[in-house]
């Protein structure tokens, strides 16, 4: 009977969950329950997989700490895939320590990779790097090497290091070929597409064109004055002016940058900043006040000068004024970008990844649902949100951390 367990484990390692189930589907001993749970997870039935793994963990005896720790690691991976980002990380850390103590370095490394992937998903890049550095990188089976390199590539993409990302994805491709698991190969291919998919739009002198991630990286190193609509900043080189808490000022800065070197009429600025349908003297007075505030904020980078028709932006020590915009203008672009990975998300997980309140995310989801851009299933805490990939949106790897380093 032990040969069946070994054969089922090898089938799972090779990415053959049906082959594994054929060997242990009718058995209810602890090892079989664990293998059935992993097989169901690979087949996509995450709820059943979680139940089986918890049953297996309870069935293993007190002397089988390693087996129980492996069940915990498998359940943590299910939580990650199902976007249960509130899953207790201390439990995973304890399981990882147990595996390292008993010499199961491959599964301990897998636990470390899961921890790093979770940090990457919520935008905690430093923590992801630290978690990855703590993993013993060699020797690892090819499948684990793929996961590791995908995390390395994800961090590099978030930090706008496209050369490092391509190198990591190249190593991941070679490891996926050795692993021979179609699902892993597909994940690597999907990650490769990020580098060849427009990540932003560049607007300058009234014209616009898409930018790949490598071009966004080059823009970050340029001496141009850049108005970044992703993160509501105005920057040139190492000088960064944040307008994230001043939406009216940013609403004025963007049209001024887009029109440069021409000016923008007072009516157009009031419409953009105040959304005023009918302009009166109070709006004109407020515009003068806000332009004064914008002029003070942008003093290190540019001047805002009055013209006969309105106002114009005059950059300092540069001949280029550029606007970095999202590939698709959408009020709730960050939510859609996360949902575009095709996985089911809870509103609480989205809030954690976006570092905002659950109620704010819930309002965004309801608005998106009314326009048929997202759909939900389940009720209460089990409710999840999904959307088909949105053309023009970068993968969730790019969000919510800044495209440009600040």
C-alpha positions as CSV (number, residue, x, y, z in Angstrom):
1,X,0.0,0.0,0.0
2,X,2.9,2.3,0.7
3,X,3.9,2.0,-3.0
4,X,0.5,3.5,-3.9
5,X,1.2,6.5,-1.6
6,X,4.7,7.0,-3.2
7,X,3.2,6.6,-6.7
8,X,0.5,9.2,-6.0
9,X,3.0,11.6,-4.6
10,X,5.2,11.3,-7.7
11,X,2.1,11.9,-9.9
12,X,1.4,15.1,-8.0
13,X,4.9,16.2,-8.3
14,X,4.7,15.7,-12.0
15,X,1.4,17.7,-12.2
16,X,-0.8,14.7,-12.7
17,X,-3.6,15.1,-10.1
18,X,-5.9,12.6,-11.8
19,X,-3.2,9.9,-11.7
20,X,-2.7,10.6,-8.0
21,X,-6.5,10.3,-7.3
22,X,-6.6,7.0,-9.2
23,X,-4.3,5.6,-6.6
24,X,-5.7,7.0,-3.3
25,X,-9.3,8.2,-4.0
26,X,-10.8,5.4,-1.9
27,X,-8.4,5.6,1.0
28,X,-9.0,7.6,4.2
29,X,-5.7,7.3,6.0
30,X,-3.8,10.5,6.8
31,X,-1.3,10.4,3.9
32,X,-4.0,9.6,1.4
33,X,-6.2,12.5,2.7
34,X,-3.3,14.8,2.3
35,X,-2.5,13.7,-1.2
36,X,-6.2,13.8,-2.2
37,X,-6.3,17.4,-0.8
38,X,-3.3,18.5,-2.9
39,X,-4.8,16.7,-6.0
40,X,-8.1,18.6,-5.6
41,X,-6.3,21.8,-5.2
42,X,-4.5,21.2,-8.5
43,X,-7.8,20.4,-10.1
44,X,-9.3,23.7,-8.8
45,X,-11.7,22.5,-6.1
46,X,-10.1,24.6,-3.4
47,X,-12.9,24.3,-0.8
48,X,-12.7,20.4,-1.0
49,X,-8.9,20.6,-0.9
50,X,-8.9,22.7,2.2
51,X,-11.3,20.3,4.0
52,X,-9.2,17.2,3.1
53,X,-5.9,18.8,4.2
54,X,-7.4,19.8,7.5
55,X,-8.7,16.3,8.0
56,X,-5.3,14.9,7.1
57,X,-3.5,17.3,9.6
58,X,-5.8,16.0,12.4
59,X,-5.3,12.4,11.4
60,X,-1.5,12.5,11.6
61,X,-0.2,11.4,15.0
62,X,1.7,13.6,17.5
63,X,5.0,12.1,16.2
64,X,4.2,13.1,12.6
65,X,5.0,16.8,13.0
66,X,6.6,17.0,9.5
67,X,3.5,15.6,7.8
68,X,1.3,18.0,9.7
69,X,3.6,20.9,8.7
70,X,3.3,19.9,5.0
71,X,-0.4,20.0,5.3
72,X,-0.2,23.5,6.7
73,X,2.0,24.6,3.8
74,X,-0.4,23.1,1.3
75,X,-3.3,24.9,3.0
76,X,-1.4,28.2,3.0
77,X,-0.8,27.9,-0.8
78,X,-4.6,27.3,-1.2
79,X,-5.2,30.4,0.8
80,X,-2.8,32.4,-1.4
81,X,-4.4,31.1,-4.6
82,X,-7.9,31.8,-3.3
83,X,-6.7,35.3,-2.2
84,X,-7.4,34.7,1.5
85,X,-4.7,37.1,2.4
86,X,-5.7,37.2,6.0
87,X,-4.6,33.6,6.5
88,X,-2.3,33.4,9.7
89,X,1.3,33.9,8.5
90,X,2.6,32.8,11.9
91,X,1.2,29.3,11.3
92,X,3.1,29.1,8.1
93,X,6.3,30.3,9.7
94,X,5.9,27.7,12.4
95,X,5.4,25.0,9.8
96,X,8.4,26.2,7.9
97,X,10.6,26.0,11.0
98,X,9.4,22.5,11.7
99,X,10.3,21.4,8.2
100,X,13.8,23.0,8.4
101,X,14.4,21.4,11.7
102,X,13.6,17.9,10.4
103,X,15.6,18.4,7.2
104,X,12.8,18.7,4.7
105,X,14.4,21.6,2.9
106,X,12.4,21.4,-0.3
107,X,9.1,21.9,1.5
108,X,10.6,24.5,3.8
109,X,11.7,26.4,0.7
110,X,8.2,26.1,-0.7
111,X,6.8,27.6,2.5
112,X,9.2,30.5,2.1
113,X,8.2,31.0,-1.5
114,X,4.5,31.1,-0.4
115,X,5.4,33.8,2.2
116,X,7.3,35.8,-0.4
117,X,4.5,35.5,-3.0
118,X,2.0,36.8,-0.4
119,X,4.2,39.8,0.4
120,X,4.6,40.5,-3.3
121,X,0.8,40.4,-3.9
122,X,0.2,43.0,-1.2
123,X,3.0,45.2,-2.4
124,X,5.5,44.7,0.5
125,X,8.5,44.3,-1.7
126,X,11.2,44.6,1.0
127,X,9.5,41.9,3.0
128,X,9.2,39.7,-0.1
129,X,12.9,40.1,-0.7
130,X,13.8,39.2,2.9
131,X,11.5,36.1,2.8
132,X,13.2,35.0,-0.4
133,X,16.7,35.6,0.9
134,X,15.9,33.4,3.9
135,X,15.1,30.5,1.5
136,X,17.9,28.0,0.8
137,X,18.1,28.4,-2.9
138,X,20.0,25.2,-3.8
139,X,19.4,22.5,-4.4
140,X,15.7,22.8,-5.3
141,X,13.6,20.7,-7.6
142,X,12.7,22.4,-11.0
143,X,9.2,23.3,-9.9
144,X,10.4,25.1,-6.9
145,X,13.0,26.9,-9.0
146,X,10.2,28.1,-11.2
147,X,8.2,29.6,-8.3
148,X,11.3,31.2,-6.9
149,X,12.2,32.9,-10.2
150,X,8.7,34.1,-10.7
151,X,8.9,35.9,-7.3
152,X,12.3,37.3,-8.3
153,X,10.8,38.5,-11.6
154,X,7.7,40.0,-9.8
155,X,9.9,42.0,-7.5
156,X,12.0,43.2,-10.4
157,X,9.0,44.2,-12.4
158,X,7.6,46.2,-9.4
159,X,10.9,47.9,-9.0
160,X,11.2,48.7,-12.7
161,X,14.2,46.6,-13.3
162,X,13.3,45.0,-16.6
163,X,16.7,43.5,-17.3
164,X,16.6,41.6,-14.0
165,X,13.0,40.6,-14.7
166,X,13.9,39.2,-18.1
167,X,16.8,37.2,-16.7
168,X,14.7,35.7,-13.9
169,X,11.9,34.8,-16.4
170,X,14.5,33.2,-18.6
171,X,15.7,31.0,-15.7
172,X,12.0,30.3,-14.9
173,X,11.4,29.2,-18.5
174,X,14.3,26.7,-18.4
175,X,13.2,25.3,-15.0
176,X,9.6,25.0,-16.2
177,X,10.9,23.0,-19.2
178,X,12.7,20.6,-16.8
179,X,9.7,20.3,-14.5
180,X,7.4,19.4,-17.4
181,X,4.3,20.8,-15.7
182,X,2.0,22.5,-18.2
183,X,0.5,24.8,-15.6
184,X,3.9,26.1,-14.5
185,X,4.9,26.7,-18.1
186,X,1.7,28.6,-18.7
187,X,2.3,30.8,-15.6
188,X,5.8,31.7,-16.8
189,X,4.5,32.5,-20.3
190,X,1.9,34.8,-18.7
191,X,4.5,36.6,-16.7
192,X,6.6,37.1,-19.8
193,X,3.7,38.8,-21.5
194,X,3.9,41.6,-18.8
195,X,7.2,42.9,-20.3
196,X,5.7,43.0,-23.8
197,X,2.3,44.5,-22.9
198,X,1.7,48.3,-22.7
199,X,2.0,49.3,-19.0
200,X,1.2,53.0,-19.4
201,X,0.6,55.8,-21.9
202,X,2.9,58.7,-22.6
203,X,1.1,62.0,-23.3
204,X,3.2,64.9,-24.6
205,X,2.4,68.0,-26.8
206,X,-1.1,66.8,-27.3
207,X,-0.1,63.4,-28.6
208,X,0.0,60.0,-26.9
209,X,1.5,56.5,-27.4
210,X,1.7,53.3,-25.3
211,X,4.8,52.5,-23.2
212,X,6.2,49.1,-22.4
213,X,7.6,48.6,-19.0
214,X,11.2,49.0,-20.2
215,X,10.2,52.4,-21.6
216,X,8.6,53.4,-18.3
217,X,11.9,52.4,-16.6
218,X,13.8,54.6,-19.1
219,X,11.4,57.5,-18.4
220,X,12.1,57.2,-14.7
221,X,15.8,57.8,-15.3
222,X,15.2,60.8,-17.7
223,X,15.5,64.5,-17.0
224,X,12.0,65.2,-18.2
225,X,9.3,66.8,-16.0
226,X,6.9,63.9,-15.5
227,X,3.3,64.2,-14.2
228,X,2.6,60.7,-13.0
229,X,-1.2,60.0,-12.9
230,X,-0.6,56.5,-11.3
231,X,0.5,58.0,-8.1
232,X,-0.4,61.7,-8.3
233,X,3.2,63.0,-8.3
234,X,5.2,65.5,-10.3
235,X,8.9,64.7,-10.7
236,X,12.1,65.4,-12.4
237,X,15.1,63.2,-11.6
238,X,15.3,62.8,-7.9
239,X,13.0,65.7,-7.1
240,X,9.4,64.4,-6.4
241,X,6.4,66.5,-5.5
242,X,3.5,64.5,-4.2
243,X,0.0,65.7,-4.8
244,X,-1.7,62.6,-3.6
245,X,-3.5,64.4,-0.8
246,X,-4.2,67.4,-3.0
247,X,-6.5,66.1,-5.8
248,X,-7.5,69.6,-6.9
249,X,-3.9,70.6,-7.4
250,X,-3.2,67.5,-9.4
251,X,-6.3,68.1,-11.4
252,X,-4.8,71.4,-12.4
253,X,-1.3,70.1,-13.0
254,X,-2.3,67.4,-15.4
255,X,-4.0,69.5,-18.1
256,X,-1.3,72.1,-17.8
257,X,1.3,69.4,-18.5
258,X,-0.7,67.9,-21.3
259,X,-1.1,71.2,-23.1
260,X,2.5,72.3,-22.7
261,X,4.0,74.4,-24.2
262,X,0.6,75.9,-24.9
263,X,-1.6,77.4,-22.1
264,X,-5.0,76.2,-20.8
265,X,-8.0,78.4,-20.5
266,X,-9.4,79.3,-17.1
267,X,-12.7,77.7,-18.1
268,X,-11.0,74.4,-18.9
269,X,-9.0,74.4,-15.7
270,X,-12.1,75.2,-13.6
271,X,-14.0,72.4,-15.3
272,X,-11.2,69.9,-14.7
273,X,-10.5,70.9,-11.1
274,X,-14.0,71.8,-9.8
275,X,-16.2,69.9,-12.2
276,X,-18.2,73.1,-12.5
277,X,-20.9,73.2,-15.2
278,X,-21.6,76.8,-14.7
279,X,-18.7,79.1,-13.9
280,X,-19.2,82.1,-11.6
281,X,-16.9,84.6,-9.9
282,X,-16.5,82.3,-6.9
283,X,-15.0,79.6,-9.1
284,X,-12.6,82.2,-10.6
285,X,-11.5,83.3,-7.2
286,X,-11.0,79.7,-6.1
287,X,-9.0,79.0,-9.2
288,X,-6.6,81.9,-8.4
289,X,-6.1,80.5,-4.9
290,X,-5.5,76.9,-6.1
291,X,-3.1,78.1,-8.8
292,X,-1.2,80.0,-6.1
293,X,-1.0,76.8,-4.1
294,X,0.1,74.7,-7.1
295,X,2.8,77.3,-8.0
296,X,4.2,77.1,-4.4
297,X,4.2,73.2,-4.5
298,X,5.9,73.1,-7.9
299,X,8.4,75.8,-7.3
300,X,11.5,73.4,-7.3
301,X,10.3,72.0,-10.7
302,X,8.3,74.6,-12.7
303,X,6.5,77.8,-12.6
304,X,2.8,78.4,-13.4
305,X,2.4,81.7,-15.2
306,X,-0.7,83.6,-16.1
307,X,-1.5,84.2,-19.8
308,X,-4.2,86.2,-21.5
309,X,-6.5,83.1,-21.8
310,X,-5.5,81.2,-18.7
311,X,-2.3,79.6,-17.3
312,X,0.8,77.8,-18.7
313,X,3.4,75.5,-17.2
314,X,7.0,76.6,-17.5
315,X,9.4,73.8,-16.5
316,X,12.9,74.6,-15.0
317,X,16.0,73.2,-16.6
318,X,14.3,70.8,-19.0
319,X,12.7,71.0,-22.4
320,X,10.3,68.0,-21.9
321,X,7.1,67.9,-20.0
322,X,5.4,64.5,-20.1
323,X,2.3,62.9,-18.6
324,X,2.5,59.2,-17.6
325,X,-1.1,57.9,-17.7
326,X,-2.7,54.5,-17.2
327,X,-3.2,52.3,-20.3
328,X,-7.0,52.7,-19.8
329,X,-8.5,55.6,-18.0
330,X,-10.8,54.1,-15.3
331,X,-11.9,55.4,-12.0
332,X,-11.3,52.1,-10.3
333,X,-8.3,51.0,-12.3
334,X,-6.3,49.6,-9.4
335,X,-9.2,47.3,-8.4
336,X,-9.6,46.1,-12.0
337,X,-5.8,45.6,-12.3
338,X,-5.8,43.2,-9.4
339,X,-8.9,41.4,-10.6
340,X,-7.4,41.0,-14.0
341,X,-5.3,38.1,-12.8
342,X,-8.4,35.9,-13.1
343,X,-8.4,34.7,-9.5
344,X,-11.4,35.2,-7.2
345,X,-10.8,38.0,-4.7
346,X,-12.7,38.9,-1.5
347,X,-13.3,42.6,-0.8
348,X,-11.1,42.3,2.3
349,X,-8.2,40.9,0.4
350,X,-8.5,43.7,-2.2
351,X,-8.5,46.2,0.6
352,X,-5.4,44.7,2.1
353,X,-3.6,44.7,-1.3
354,X,-4.6,48.2,-2.0
355,X,-4.0,49.5,1.5
356,X,-7.4,51.0,1.8
357,X,-10.6,50.3,3.7
358,X,-12.8,47.4,2.9
359,X,-15.8,49.8,2.6
360,X,-14.0,51.9,0.0
361,X,-13.3,48.7,-2.0
362,X,-16.8,47.5,-1.6
363,X,-18.2,50.8,-3.0
364,X,-15.8,50.4,-6.0
365,X,-16.9,46.8,-6.6
366,X,-20.5,47.7,-6.5
367,X,-20.0,50.5,-9.0
368,X,-18.0,48.2,-11.3
369,X,-20.7,45.6,-11.0
370,X,-23.4,48.0,-12.1
371,X,-21.4,48.7,-15.2
372,X,-20.9,44.9,-15.8
373,X,-17.1,45.1,-15.4
374,X,-16.9,42.7,-12.5
375,X,-19.1,39.9,-11.2
376,X,-19.4,38.1,-7.9
377,X,-20.4,34.7,-6.6
378,X,-21.1,33.4,-3.1
379,X,-22.5,35.3,-0.1
380,X,-21.3,36.9,3.1
381,X,-17.6,36.1,3.9
382,X,-17.6,33.6,1.0
383,X,-18.3,36.2,-1.6
384,X,-15.7,36.6,-4.2
385,X,-15.2,39.0,-7.1
386,X,-13.8,38.2,-10.6
387,X,-13.4,39.7,-14.0
388,X,-12.1,38.5,-17.3
389,X,-8.7,40.0,-18.2
390,X,-9.3,43.7,-19.2
391,X,-7.6,44.6,-22.5
392,X,-4.9,47.2,-21.9
393,X,-4.5,46.6,-18.2
394,X,-1.2,45.5,-16.8
395,X,-1.1,42.4,-14.7
396,X,-1.6,42.7,-11.0
397,X,2.2,42.4,-10.6
398,X,2.4,46.0,-11.5
399,X,0.0,47.2,-8.8
400,X,-0.4,48.7,-6.2
401,X,3.2,49.8,-5.7
402,X,4.5,52.8,-7.8
403,X,5.6,52.3,-11.3
404,X,8.1,55.0,-10.6
405,X,10.4,54.7,-7.6
406,X,9.7,57.4,-5.1
